[in-house]
């Protein structure tokens, strides 16, 4: 249904795309105009996305704001877009972090500023497209469209080993995406359709063997994007080498595309495959939680530490989906948003420091809280959010995931709980090394955050507290869509139990 009677989703997709074309017409020498234009366009897209939340019909688990038009009519391929409670908040997260990405790149990007901002806007359109696509071919097109801009952001504006990181990122995700394309083509040949609405409402059923292989084809592509252990090795290099905005987008939104793929496609189209692969993926998720935390403890580069923390935090999200039942899945959606905000904030704060000192080594800092108390306060809050301190957003998602997992697999839940302890260990160690202790004389001239940086940090911090105290702002709209997943599975002759 489309309760607005207006193609709001297509409009939302078009805003950053048209904005990129407008920026292309501005002379490259007009850097301030380019920055202001990029900020203005991302703000328009963000405010254009807010009616999706305000007008969203709570209690209805189906797709809303739908638009469906023939795309390649002779092949039954549709331009079909829409959102439900699962995708709603990922769309909002994407438009919000696009604004943050422009703000944190304001002074950091001095060369080829126009090309950089154009790529940010193209990335925004591609990521939004993934979250709203309801046709498998359309989903794949947007999925692949997000690959090139991110690789270019890393390869052109990254650190010393940027080309290596960009190539590794591209090869990993492109090869994995090829497997998904094979799955999409098989589904289309088998059914004659690629539209999710038609596929879920149809009277055909994939055999258990077909679902096993199709889940593998799609699931590997999603596992690499998450990234799930042991497919994670591209992520630390990409994060460490990427510019600050690249890391914010990568951690905040791009990684969520993989987890979203599990919920939107594999778990509803191939529920027998879901049942077969769930124990294995749950085990990999727990391994990733512990492995990511232990490796983070060994890091001396603070940005590398946060990068490995993403491996651990994304493991919690995957665990919630495959072992947490109803509660775990709802918590996973909540935690996708929380991780995007808290880890995006950490990368942003590290980027602010790097602009001033051009080093990410923790031993090069020390005692800077006395010099930059405003930075220190925001950095501490972002750390506490990532750790999962009660009262902040990170606590709610992880708690609900663990409650759901305890009901279905106590052993894995107990091991995963140790991951929270380790997270507190490595993040608070980073705080101690960077913020406290004797002041390193090299940091004597360190300047505190300016108005632009404070604005970005404040916007994120407000959301930490709002979602921490009022999690039902998300759950009220997410839960009906999560409740509908078992009903969809039953249409495929498979019973998935999601106990409350």
Secondary structure by P-SEA (a helix, b strand, c coil): ccccccaaaaaaaaaaaaaaaaaaaccccaaaaaaaaaaaaaaaaaaaaaaaaaacccccccccccccccccccccccccccccccaaaaaaaaaaaaaaaaaaaccccccaaaaaaaaaaaaaaaaaaaaccccaaaaaaaaaaacaaaaaaaacccccaaaaaaaaaaaaaaaaaaaaaaaaaaaaaacccccaaaaaaccccccaaaaaaaaaaaaaaaaaaaccccccaaaaaaaaaccaaaaaaaaccccaaaaaaaaaccccccaaaaaaaaaaaaaaaaaaaaaaaaaaaacccaaaaaaaaaaaaaaaaaaaaccccaaaaaaaaaaaaaaaaaaaaaaaaaaaaaaaccccccccccccccccaaaaaaaaaaaaaaacccccaaaaaaaaaaaaaaaccaaaaaaaaaaaaaaaaaaaaaaaacccccccccccccccccaaaaaaaaaaaaaaaaaaacccccaaaaaaaaaaaaaaaaaacbbbbbcc
